[in-house]
Amino acid sequence: MNYELKEGFGSKIGAVLASAGSAVGLGNVWRFPTEVGNNGGAAFIFIYLICIAVIGIPVMMSEFVIGRHTRTNTISAFAKLAPGKWWRIEGVAGVFVAFLILSYYIVISGWTLFYLVESLGGQLQAGRDYSQVFNDFVSNPWQPVLMGAAFMGLTHFIIARGVQSGIEKSSKVMMPMLLLIIGILVVCSFSMPGSSEGLRFLLKPDFSKITASVILSAVGQAFFSLSLAMGCLCTYASYFRADTKLPKTAVGVSTIDTFVAILSGFIIFPAVFSVEGVSVDAGPGLVFITLPHVFNIAFSHLPWLGYIFSSFFYLLLLLAALTSAISLHESVTAYMLEAFSISRRKAAAAVSISCMTLGVACSLSFGVWSDLTLFGLNIFGLFDFTASKIILPIGGIIICLFTGWYLDRKLVESELTNCGTLRFRLFRLYYFIIRYVAPLAIAAVFVQELLA
């Protein structure tokens, strides 16, 4: 085994913050509010919290078990636990999907960096056609590529420095900063004239809105929000110390992730409800088209506060994107440096260059290559569909089956109790969920997404 892979997190808080950073991403600040808006507000949040507890945390613990027990990259972890078996395919799929997601994730992250620069420069002013601004930018042949490359450069710099000096150290800085910014933005958002309506939408559930579709959406959001089946958490768990409490860590990571997602709703919806004619289900365009317009109107009485709010919001987005990108990158880098016996710097460079190359293609699919489609999807859409709609849910099902049906029950229990030194009273419930409930729920989401 390559010596560099034996480096681990230096502290328990570092392990929690790094893992939480992996889970916290654009999906929390962007996709979660969109799902809430599309599925009835507080009723969706209620179901979502149940899904996190019942499905998300058990699947996360399973990834932690696999990663810490083997202390190696995701592909080698499955090969080590099931030598000669087809289970190794799940490890390959985990690393591949992390590579695929990172390739188009840097495109969206580049958009976020552009909007942060625009906001800091005072360019997101009232009177502009934000739809035109966004369309002109994403269709430009070089600007989005440049922003994506800058974002990838920052990610590469952190990964190349190693687990403790790079990933752990940056997580200890970025995660508290992210939480601080969220707190500031929530306070500012509560000062908006329509904040009471936004809070009512988020806190007063209308259970008549709960349908089978809403439940499945909540399951899907819980699964994807926690970065499950991407190889990230399994890789990070291989860096955990022997005395790390896996159930407690999974609960801590899930709590931080959920906290960020819900508070993002507290930031966005009071702003949206303070402006007439803006829909709460504006979809992905909410962040880059709707919100700049909303911020300007909501803070028209205090333009300087609108400037600060907008700049902090896009900085929040960038930090969330960066913490997730780091984990995706590390999942692939960890495999590269072990499988090919090369240094971390060379492995990180190979991953960065390869992902950036595909990222250029994804970026150009909104402009000069927009006519290049397959199954009605451009390159970006094809990558996203393949990763999120096919590989991730299948991977999640396999992780449940592998942990619940293939691995020795005593091995799983031993990891979750640190060889019997800790009490885990909910083990039987966890084991039942991972064998039956979680795989069936993920399969239902998989089928629903394909038929949608």
PyMOL commands that set and color helices and strands:
alter all, ss='L'
color gray80, all
select helices_A, chain A and resi 3-6+12-23+26-38+42-70+74-81+88-120+130-138+143-160+163-190+195-203+207-209+212-225+232-237+246-273+285-298+303-339+344-364+379-406+409-416+427-451
alter helices_A, ss='H'
color red, helices_A
deselect
rebuild
show_as cartoon
